[in-house]
Amino acid sequence: MHETFHWLDVHRIGEELADRFPDQDPLTVTFPALRSMVEQLDGFREQPDHPCNERILEAIQQIWIDEGEA
């Protein structure tokens, strides 16, 4: 069973996206699509006290990019 995570776990989300979508270029993913992709990750649970915003999506996208370059 997967441990749950939420929007503030940007490093975990970026790593999960890199693992799940290795052939996807993060720079071509729109923020609405990125949000949907994150919401579909196993273990992701949105928390009312930590909603998603553009800054969080930018951080996730950058980590995803960095993971792909590693």
Secondary structure as the mmCIF struct_conf table of DSSP 4:
data_model
#
loop_
_struct_conf.conf_type_id
_struct_conf.id
_struct_conf.beg_label_comp_id
_struct_conf.beg_label_asym_id
_struct_conf.beg_label_seq_id
_struct_conf.end_label_comp_id
_struct_conf.end_label_asym_id
_struct_conf.end_label_seq_id
HELX_LH_PP_P HELX_LH_PP_P1 HIS A 2 THR A 4
STRN STRN1 PHE A 5 PHE A 5
TURN_TY1_P TURN_TY1_P1 TRP A 7 LEU A 8
HELX_RH_AL_P HELX_RH_AL_P1 VAL A 10 ARG A 20
TURN_TY1_P TURN_TY1_P2 PRO A 22 ASP A 23
BEND BEND1 GLN A 24 GLN A 24
HELX_RH_3T_P HELX_RH_3T_P1 PRO A 26 THR A 28
BEND BEND2 VAL A 29 VAL A 29
HELX_RH_AL_P HELX_RH_AL_P2 PHE A 31 GLU A 39
TURN_TY1_P TURN_TY1_P3 GLN A 40 GLN A 40
BEND BEND3 LEU A 41 LEU A 41
TURN_TY1_P TURN_TY1_P4 ASP A 42 GLY A 43
STRN STRN2 PHE A 44 PHE A 44
STRN STRN3 GLN A 47 GLN A 47
TURN_TY1_P TURN_TY1_P5 PRO A 48 ASP A 49
STRN STRN4 HIS A 50 HIS A 50
HELX_RH_AL_P HELX_RH_AL_P3 GLU A 54 GLU A 69
#
